[in-house]
Amino acid sequence: MTALPNGAGLSRRGFLAGAGAAVAALALAACTPGGGGGAGSRSAYSLLLPGDVPPQWERIRDAVNAKLKADLGFEFKPEFINWKNYGAQSLLKFTAGEQFETALSARWLNIAQLIESNALLPLENAIDGGDYPNLTAAIDQSAFDANRWTDGSIYGIPAVNSAARIHHHVARGDLVDKYAGGSIADFDELEKFWYDVVQKEGIPGYINRNSVFDVLGAPTGNLYAQGWETPDFIPLYFSSDSLLFVPSKNAASSGSTNAVPFWEYEPYVESLRRVRQYYQDGIINADRLNADPATLRAQFDGGGAATTWGITDGLDTSGHLSQLEKAIPGATLVTLLPFRDGESAKPNQTFQADNLVVVNARGASNDAALQLLDWVSIQENHDLLQYGVEGTDWKAVGDDAYESIGEYNNFPGYALSWRIPLERKFSRMSETEDRWFEWSKSYENFTLDPFASFIPDLSEIENEHAQITAAIAEYGNPLWAGAVDVDEGLDNLKRAVDQAGLAKVQEELNAQADAYLASQ
């Protein structure tokens, strides 16, 4: 699994601080009679989508609803929730028993808590039953199998467009030409480029929201030098908002996980010190702790930074280029994955999807939710939702590309409609992005992580996990941001997680991981 997506590292801190109460409420709500039936008499069904409302959305929504109404007899009412609040608000909506139909979830978000609380509809019967043929035709069975939970059930529809996705840098190509001779091959060259840009252009080298995975990597992180040198492992955790543990390098052969807290792995401590220096030198944005993703995006698109966060999903050029060109005539974009070994790096992956579309067990109509997921798995409907009205918002270029000709953009297809065979590439995709995107589609370019399908069970350590998560929010986040002295920050964090029950959590994780290794 990559951490995801915009994708893994998105602002979602603090939603587990009250996990105990939330879990109890969810469990109670899930036992209450609710959805699960047919479409019934409702004319419109709601769903949760992350991010801001796309431009021209009302017009596109009306066009989609007109076709939905004609085809299926109902409409949909998406509710967009800003990324900064999505994790907490979506969890609360599940907790409250609201009758929305679908939402985005994943391991890096809140799916473990939702499954444990019976808040999600198991989907394997629907997938195997043949009632949603467009959906199953557009998603390979191997993708479903790679995303089964520990009980063998499928709780989410993988919304992916590649075999795996790697965090990387979207860079100003014009600045790379000016200060790096047109190419950057490894992390040392990238770091030199950042310092040159800060000194000579007066803008940050790199901007992103605050994220543990940006600094510690899974297996790579944009600020994690060791990950680009040897991207050969992925940390273990009960949830990505809690504490990351580092397994033994020989766990697969020895059968002993011996996972230790991240601060006992020297490359991670080195990365924290490096990021602290970046913070002090102005290489990274000083507002990482509370930065709004939309504000950061506007800053980069306005020419206000040399690089920003990206992921190999084929959307970087289309997401940034037009605005950047308006702000900086002649500006270009390049995709940088500073692997020491280039395209032969073979980074570790789990192949668990970063994006899972889950169905709310208490939704007004589980059948309507599945009908919608099947409907957006048809090319014509998929294109209308993601790209807008053909001829008004976009036009086809060749067999698999498109050109945007209107203002509609940024629909979060990864939260509803991404299907590998249906995705079109942006016609002006940079050569570097195209190359790395195609690379990311092949399973052969990755190494299967020894803990690929390991998903730990929280049930024995729920209270400790909640307290550790709260400690991470208070003391870990400033470390990832570079905003505190590393030694002082680590001392505070260690003290807090020790008091919260670190020893019990570590013992439980290792016991479960060892059992997993023994079962392989």
C-alpha positions as CSV (number, residue, x, y, z in Angstrom):
1,M,0.0,0.0,0.0
2,T,1.1,3.5,-0.7
3,A,0.2,5.9,2.0
4,L,-1.7,7.7,0.8
5,P,-3.0,9.1,-1.3
6,N,-3.2,12.8,-1.7
7,G,-3.0,10.0,-1.4
8,A,-1.8,8.9,2.4
9,G,-0.8,11.8,4.1
10,L,-4.0,13.8,4.0
11,S,-5.1,16.0,6.8
12,R,-7.1,13.6,9.0
13,R,-5.5,14.2,12.5
14,G,-7.4,13.9,15.7
15,F,-10.5,12.0,14.5
16,L,-9.5,9.0,16.6
17,A,-9.1,11.0,19.8
18,G,-12.5,9.9,20.9
19,A,-12.3,6.5,19.2
20,G,-13.7,4.6,22.2
21,A,-17.0,6.5,22.3
22,A,-17.2,6.6,18.5
23,V,-16.8,2.8,18.2
24,A,-19.4,2.2,20.9
25,A,-21.9,4.5,19.1
26,L,-21.2,2.9,15.8
27,A,-21.7,-0.5,17.1
28,L,-25.1,0.5,18.5
29,A,-26.1,2.3,15.3
30,A,-25.1,-0.7,13.2
31,C,-27.5,-2.9,15.2
32,T,-30.4,-0.6,14.5
33,P,-32.7,-1.4,11.6
34,G,-31.7,0.7,8.6
35,G,-30.8,0.5,5.0
36,G,-29.9,-2.6,3.0
37,G,-33.1,-2.9,1.0
38,G,-34.0,-1.9,-2.5
39,A,-34.1,1.6,-4.0
40,G,-37.5,2.1,-2.4
41,S,-39.4,5.3,-3.0
42,R,-36.6,7.8,-2.6
43,S,-35.8,9.9,-5.6
44,A,-32.3,11.0,-4.6
45,Y,-29.5,9.3,-2.6
46,S,-26.6,11.1,-0.9
47,L,-22.9,10.1,-0.8
48,L,-19.7,11.6,0.8
49,L,-16.9,12.9,-1.4
50,P,-13.7,14.5,-0.2
51,G,-12.4,17.9,-1.4
52,D,-13.8,21.1,-2.7
53,V,-16.9,21.4,-4.9
54,P,-15.6,21.3,-8.5
55,P,-16.2,24.4,-10.8
56,Q,-19.3,24.1,-12.8
57,W,-20.5,21.3,-10.5
58,E,-24.2,22.2,-10.5
59,R,-24.4,21.9,-14.3
60,I,-22.5,18.6,-14.4
61,R,-24.6,17.2,-11.5
62,D,-27.8,18.1,-13.3
63,A,-26.6,16.3,-16.4
64,V,-25.5,13.3,-14.5
65,N,-28.8,13.2,-12.6
66,A,-30.8,13.5,-15.8
67,K,-29.1,10.4,-17.1
68,L,-29.2,8.6,-13.8
69,K,-32.9,9.2,-13.5
70,A,-33.5,7.9,-17.0
71,D,-31.3,4.8,-16.6
72,L,-32.0,3.8,-12.9
73,G,-34.9,5.9,-11.8
74,F,-33.1,7.9,-9.1
75,E,-30.7,10.8,-8.6
76,F,-27.7,11.4,-6.4
77,K,-26.7,14.2,-4.0
78,P,-22.9,14.2,-3.3
79,E,-21.8,16.1,-0.2
80,F,-18.3,17.5,-0.6
81,I,-16.2,17.7,2.6
82,N,-12.9,19.6,2.6
83,W,-10.0,17.3,2.9
84,K,-8.9,18.9,6.1
85,N,-12.1,17.8,7.8
86,Y,-13.0,14.7,5.8
87,G,-11.7,12.0,8.2
88,A,-13.4,13.4,11.3
89,Q,-16.6,14.4,9.6
90,S,-17.1,11.1,7.7
91,L,-16.5,9.1,10.9
92,L,-19.0,11.3,12.8
93,K,-21.6,10.8,10.0
94,F,-21.2,7.0,10.3
95,T,-21.4,7.3,14.1
96,A,-24.6,9.3,13.9
97,G,-26.2,6.7,11.6
98,E,-26.8,9.2,8.8
99,Q,-28.3,7.6,5.7
100,F,-25.7,8.4,3.0
101,E,-24.9,5.6,0.6
102,T,-21.1,5.6,-0.1
103,A,-17.9,7.2,1.2
104,L,-14.2,7.1,0.7
105,S,-12.3,5.0,3.2
106,A,-9.0,3.0,3.5
107,R,-6.6,1.8,6.0
108,W,-4.9,5.2,6.2
109,L,-8.3,6.7,6.9
110,N,-10.9,4.9,9.2
111,I,-11.9,1.6,7.6
112,A,-10.6,-0.5,10.5
113,Q,-12.9,1.3,13.0
114,L,-15.9,1.1,10.6
115,I,-15.5,-2.6,10.0
116,E,-15.1,-3.4,13.6
117,S,-18.3,-1.5,14.3
118,N,-20.3,-3.2,11.6
119,A,-20.8,0.1,9.9
120,L,-20.0,-1.2,6.4
121,L,-21.8,-3.5,4.1
122,P,-19.8,-6.7,3.1
123,L,-19.6,-6.7,-0.6
124,E,-18.4,-10.2,-1.7
125,N,-22.0,-11.5,-2.3
126,A,-22.8,-8.5,-4.5
127,I,-19.5,-8.9,-6.4
128,D,-19.9,-12.7,-6.9
129,G,-23.6,-12.6,-7.5
130,G,-23.5,-11.3,-11.1
131,D,-26.1,-8.5,-10.4
132,Y,-23.5,-5.7,-11.1
133,P,-21.7,-6.8,-14.3
134,N,-20.3,-3.5,-15.4
135,L,-18.6,-3.1,-12.0
136,T,-17.0,-6.5,-12.0
137,A,-16.0,-6.2,-15.6
138,A,-14.1,-2.9,-14.9
139,I,-12.3,-4.1,-11.8
140,D,-10.1,-7.2,-12.0
141,Q,-10.8,-9.9,-9.4
142,S,-7.2,-9.8,-8.3
143,A,-7.8,-6.2,-7.1
144,F,-10.7,-7.4,-5.0
145,D,-8.7,-10.3,-3.6
146,A,-5.8,-8.0,-2.6
147,N,-8.1,-5.9,-0.6
148,R,-9.9,-8.6,1.5
149,W,-10.1,-8.0,5.2
150,T,-8.7,-10.5,7.7
151,D,-12.1,-12.3,7.9
152,G,-12.0,-12.8,4.1
153,S,-14.7,-10.2,3.4
154,I,-14.6,-7.4,0.9
155,Y,-15.6,-4.1,2.5
156,G,-14.6,-1.6,-0.3
157,I,-14.5,-1.2,-4.0
158,P,-10.9,-0.5,-5.1
159,A,-10.9,2.8,-6.9
160,V,-7.4,2.6,-8.5
161,N,-5.8,3.3,-11.9
162,S,-2.5,1.5,-11.5
163,A,-0.9,-1.5,-9.8
164,A,0.6,0.7,-7.1
165,R,1.1,4.4,-6.5
166,I,4.3,6.0,-5.4
167,H,4.6,9.4,-3.7
168,H,6.9,11.7,-5.6
169,H,7.6,15.3,-6.5
170,V,5.8,17.5,-9.0
171,A,8.5,20.1,-10.0
172,R,8.7,23.3,-12.0
173,G,10.4,22.0,-15.1
174,D,11.7,25.5,-16.0
175,L,13.4,25.7,-12.6
176,V,14.9,22.2,-13.0
177,D,16.3,23.3,-16.4
178,K,17.7,26.5,-14.8
179,Y,19.3,25.1,-11.6
180,A,19.7,21.4,-12.2
181,G,20.8,21.0,-15.8
182,G,17.4,19.7,-16.8
183,S,17.3,16.5,-14.7
184,I,17.4,15.3,-11.1
185,A,18.4,11.6,-10.6
186,D,18.7,11.2,-6.9
187,F,17.9,12.8,-3.5
188,D,21.2,14.6,-3.2
189,E,20.6,16.4,-6.5
190,L,17.1,17.2,-5.4
191,E,18.3,18.7,-2.1
192,K,20.9,20.8,-3.9
193,F,18.2,22.0,-6.3
194,W,16.0,23.1,-3.3
195,Y,18.7,25.1,-1.7
196,D,19.6,26.8,-5.0
197,V,15.9,27.7,-5.5
198,V,15.5,29.1,-2.0
199,Q,18.7,31.2,-2.3
200,K,18.2,32.5,-5.8
201,E,14.4,32.5,-6.3
202,G,13.2,33.2,-2.7
203,I,10.5,30.5,-2.8
204,P,10.3,27.2,-0.8
205,G,11.9,24.2,-2.4
206,Y,9.0,21.9,-1.4
207,I,5.5,22.4,0.0
208,N,3.0,19.9,1.3
209,R,0.5,19.4,4.1
210,N,1.9,17.7,7.3
211,S,2.2,14.0,7.0
212,V,4.2,11.3,8.8
213,F,4.6,9.4,5.5
214,D,6.2,12.5,3.9
215,V,9.0,12.2,6.4
216,L,9.2,8.5,7.2
217,G,8.0,6.9,4.0
218,A,6.0,3.8,3.1
219,P,8.3,2.9,1.4
220,T,9.2,6.3,0.0
221,G,8.4,9.7,1.4
222,N,9.1,13.0,-0.4
223,L,11.5,14.1,2.4
224,Y,12.8,10.7,3.3
225,A,16.2,10.3,1.7
226,Q,16.8,6.7,2.7
227,G,13.5,5.7,1.0
228,W,14.8,6.8,-2.4
229,E,18.1,5.1,-1.7
230,T,16.7,1.7,-0.7
231,P,12.8,1.6,-0.8
232,D,12.7,-1.9,0.7
233,F,10.2,-1.9,3.5
234,I,6.9,-0.6,4.7
235,P,6.3,0.2,8.4
236,L,3.7,-1.7,10.4
237,Y,0.9,0.1,12.3
238,F,-2.6,-0.4,13.8
239,S,-3.6,2.8,12.1
240,S,-1.6,5.4,10.2
241,D,-2.6,8.1,12.7
242,S,-1.1,6.0,15.5
243,L,2.5,4.8,16.0
244,L,4.6,3.4,13.2
245,F,6.7,0.3,14.0
246,V,9.7,-1.0,12.0
247,P,9.9,-4.8,11.5
248,S,13.1,-6.8,11.5
249,K,14.7,-7.0,8.1
250,N,14.8,-10.8,8.2
251,A,11.3,-11.2,9.6
252,A,10.1,-13.3,6.6
253,S,12.9,-15.8,6.9
254,S,13.1,-15.9,10.7
255,G,9.4,-15.8,11.4
256,S,10.1,-13.2,14.1
257,T,8.7,-9.7,13.4
258,N,10.5,-8.0,16.3
259,A,8.9,-4.6,15.4
260,V,10.2,-1.6,17.3
261,P,9.0,2.0,17.5
262,F,10.1,4.1,14.6
263,W,12.6,6.1,16.7
264,E,14.7,2.9,17.1
265,Y,15.4,2.9,13.3
266,E,18.2,5.3,12.7
267,P,17.3,6.4,9.1
268,Y,13.9,7.6,10.5
269,V,15.7,9.7,13.1
270,E,18.0,11.1,10.5
271,S,15.0,12.0,8.4
272,L,13.5,13.9,11.3
273,R,16.7,15.8,11.7
274,R,16.9,16.6,8.0
275,V,13.3,17.9,8.0
276,R,14.0,20.0,11.1
277,Q,16.9,21.6,9.2
278,Y,14.7,22.1,6.1
279,Y,12.2,23.9,8.4
280,Q,14.8,26.2,9.8
281,D,16.3,26.9,6.4
282,G,13.0,27.7,4.7
283,I,13.2,24.7,2.3
284,I,9.8,23.5,3.3
285,N,6.7,25.5,4.2
286,A,6.6,26.7,7.8
287,D,2.8,26.3,8.0
288,R,2.8,22.5,7.5
289,L,1.1,21.8,10.8
290,N,-2.1,23.6,9.8
291,A,-1.7,24.2,6.1
292,D,-4.9,24.0,4.0
293,P,-4.4,21.8,0.9
294,A,-6.2,24.2,-1.4
295,T,-4.0,27.1,-0.2
296,L,-0.9,25.0,-0.9
297,R,-2.1,24.0,-4.3
298,A,-2.8,27.6,-5.2
299,Q,0.7,28.6,-4.0
300,F,2.4,26.0,-6.2
301,D,0.1,26.7,-9.1
302,G,0.9,30.4,-8.7
303,G,4.7,29.8,-9.0
304,G,5.3,30.0,-5.3
305,A,7.3,26.8,-4.8
306,A,9.7,24.7,-6.7
307,T,8.2,21.3,-6.0
308,T,5.0,19.9,-4.4
309,W,3.6,16.5,-3.5
310,G,2.4,14.1,-6.2
311,I,1.5,10.5,-6.7
312,T,1.7,8.2,-9.7
313,D,-1.9,8.4,-10.8
314,G,-1.6,10.4,-14.0
315,L,-3.3,13.5,-12.7
316,D,-0.3,15.8,-11.8
317,T,0.0,17.6,-15.1
318,S,-3.8,18.1,-15.6
319,G,-4.1,19.3,-12.0
320,H,-1.4,22.0,-12.1
321,L,-0.3,23.0,-15.6
322,S,-3.0,25.4,-16.8
323,Q,-3.0,27.6,-13.7
324,L,0.8,27.5,-13.5
325,E,1.1,28.6,-17.1
326,K,-1.2,31.5,-16.4
327,A,0.9,32.6,-13.4
328,I,4.3,32.0,-15.0
329,P,4.4,32.1,-18.8
330,G,6.8,29.5,-20.1
331,A,6.6,27.4,-16.9
332,T,6.6,23.6,-17.3
333,L,6.1,20.6,-15.1
334,V,8.2,17.5,-14.6
335,T,7.7,14.4,-12.4
336,L,10.6,13.5,-10.2
337,L,11.0,10.1,-8.5
338,P,14.6,10.4,-7.2
339,F,15.3,6.7,-6.9
340,R,19.0,5.9,-6.8
341,D,18.3,3.0,-9.1
342,G,15.8,4.7,-11.4
343,E,13.0,2.6,-12.9
344,S,14.7,-0.6,-11.7
345,A,14.3,0.3,-8.0
346,K,11.5,-2.2,-7.4
347,P,10.1,-0.6,-4.3
348,N,8.1,-2.7,-1.8
349,Q,4.3,-2.6,-2.1
350,T,1.4,-4.3,-0.5
351,F,-1.0,-3.7,-3.5
352,Q,-3.7,-2.8,-1.0
353,A,-5.8,0.1,-2.5
354,D,-5.3,3.6,-1.2
355,N,-8.9,4.3,-2.2
356,L,-11.8,2.2,-1.2
357,V,-15.4,3.1,-1.9
358,V,-17.4,1.7,1.0
359,V,-21.1,1.2,1.3
360,N,-22.8,2.5,4.4
361,A,-24.7,-0.5,6.0
362,R,-27.2,2.0,7.4
363,G,-27.7,3.8,4.1
364,A,-31.2,4.4,2.7
365,S,-30.6,1.8,0.0
366,N,-27.6,-0.4,-0.3
367,D,-29.0,-1.6,-3.7
368,A,-29.1,2.0,-5.0
369,A,-25.5,2.4,-3.9
370,L,-24.3,-0.7,-5.8
371,Q,-26.4,0.3,-8.8
372,L,-24.6,3.7,-8.8
373,L,-21.2,2.0,-8.6
374,D,-22.2,-0.3,-11.5
375,W,-23.5,2.7,-13.5
376,V,-20.3,4.7,-13.2
377,S,-18.4,1.6,-14.4
378,I,-19.8,2.3,-17.9
379,Q,-17.5,4.4,-20.1
380,E,-20.1,7.0,-21.1
381,N,-21.3,7.5,-17.6
382,H,-17.8,7.5,-16.1
383,D,-16.7,10.1,-18.6
384,L,-19.7,12.4,-17.9
385,L,-19.0,12.4,-14.2
386,Q,-15.2,12.7,-14.3
387,Y,-14.7,14.9,-17.3
388,G,-18.0,16.6,-17.9
389,V,-20.1,17.0,-21.1
390,E,-18.2,15.9,-24.2
391,G,-17.8,18.8,-26.6
392,T,-18.4,21.4,-23.8
393,D,-16.0,20.4,-21.1
394,W,-13.7,18.0,-22.9
395,K,-12.9,16.4,-26.2
396,A,-11.3,13.0,-26.9
397,V,-7.8,12.8,-28.2
398,G,-7.0,9.5,-29.7
399,D,-8.3,6.4,-28.1
400,D,-7.3,7.0,-24.4
401,A,-6.7,10.7,-23.9
402,Y,-8.7,13.8,-23.5
403,E,-8.3,17.6,-23.7
404,S,-10.1,19.8,-21.3
405,I,-11.9,22.7,-23.1
406,G,-14.0,24.0,-20.2
407,E,-13.7,24.9,-16.5
408,Y,-15.0,21.6,-15.0
409,N,-12.2,19.7,-13.3
410,N,-11.0,18.0,-10.1
411,F,-13.9,15.6,-9.6
412,P,-12.6,13.1,-7.0
413,G,-13.1,10.0,-9.1
414,Y,-10.8,8.1,-6.7
415,A,-13.7,8.3,-4.2
416,L,-16.3,6.8,-6.6
417,S,-15.6,6.1,-10.2
418,W,-11.9,5.3,-10.9
419,R,-11.7,2.1,-13.1
420,I,-8.4,1.2,-14.7
421,P,-9.8,0.4,-18.2
422,L,-12.0,3.5,-18.3
423,E,-9.5,6.2,-17.3
424,R,-8.3,8.7,-19.9
425,K,-4.9,10.4,-19.8
426,F,-4.6,14.1,-20.0
427,S,-3.5,15.0,-23.6
428,R,-0.8,17.4,-22.3
429,M,0.6,15.0,-19.7
430,S,4.3,15.6,-19.4
431,E,6.7,13.0,-20.8
432,T,8.1,12.3,-17.4
433,E,4.7,11.8,-15.8
434,D,3.6,9.6,-18.7
435,R,6.7,7.4,-18.3
436,W,6.3,7.0,-14.5
437,F,2.6,6.5,-14.7
438,E,3.0,3.6,-17.2
439,W,5.7,2.2,-15.0
440,S,3.4,2.2,-12.0
441,K,0.8,0.1,-13.8
442,S,3.0,-3.0,-13.9
443,Y,3.1,-5.3,-10.9
444,E,6.6,-6.5,-12.1
445,N,8.1,-3.2,-11.2
446,F,7.5,-3.7,-7.5
447,T,8.5,-6.1,-4.7
448,L,5.7,-7.7,-2.7
449,D,6.2,-6.7,0.9
450,P,6.5,-9.6,3.4
451,F,3.6,-8.2,5.3
452,A,1.5,-7.3,2.2
453,S,-1.9,-8.7,3.4
454,F,-1.3,-8.2,7.2
455,I,-4.0,-6.1,8.8
456,P,-3.8,-6.1,12.6
457,D,-6.8,-6.4,14.8
458,L,-7.4,-3.5,17.2
459,S,-9.9,-5.2,19.5
460,E,-7.3,-6.1,22.2
461,I,-5.7,-2.6,22.5
462,E,-8.5,-0.1,21.6
463,N,-8.0,2.1,24.6
464,E,-4.2,2.2,24.3
465,H,-4.5,2.8,20.6
466,A,-6.8,5.8,21.1
467,Q,-4.5,7.3,23.7
468,I,-1.4,6.7,21.5
469,T,-3.2,8.3,18.6
470,A,-3.9,11.4,20.7
471,A,-0.3,11.5,21.8
472,I,0.8,11.3,18.1
473,A,-1.5,14.2,17.3
474,E,0.0,16.3,20.1
475,Y,3.7,15.4,19.9
476,G,4.3,13.6,16.7
477,N,2.8,16.1,14.3
478,P,5.2,18.9,15.2
479,L,8.1,16.4,14.6
480,W,6.8,15.6,11.1
481,A,6.5,19.3,10.4
482,G,10.0,20.1,11.5
483,A,8.6,22.6,13.9
484,V,10.3,21.4,17.1
485,D,13.7,20.3,18.2
486,V,14.0,16.6,17.4
487,D,15.5,15.4,20.7
488,E,13.0,17.4,22.8
489,G,10.1,16.4,20.6
490,L,11.0,12.7,20.7
491,D,11.4,12.8,24.4
492,N,7.9,14.2,24.8
493,L,6.5,11.7,22.4
494,K,8.1,8.7,24.0
495,R,7.0,9.8,27.5
496,A,3.4,10.2,26.2
497,V,3.1,6.9,24.4
498,D,4.8,5.0,27.2
499,Q,2.1,6.3,29.5
500,A,-0.6,5.5,26.9
501,G,0.4,1.8,26.8
502,L,3.2,1.4,24.2
503,A,4.4,-1.9,25.7
504,K,1.1,-3.6,25.4
505,V,0.5,-2.3,21.8
506,Q,4.0,-3.3,20.7
507,E,3.5,-6.8,22.2
508,E,0.1,-7.2,20.5
509,L,1.4,-6.1,17.1
510,N,4.3,-8.5,17.2
511,A,2.2,-11.4,18.3
512,Q,-0.3,-10.8,15.5
513,A,2.5,-10.2,12.9
514,D,4.3,-13.4,14.0
515,A,1.1,-15.4,13.6
516,Y,0.7,-13.8,10.1
517,L,4.2,-14.9,9.1
518,A,3.6,-18.4,10.4
519,S,0.4,-18.6,8.2
520,Q,2.2,-17.7,5.0
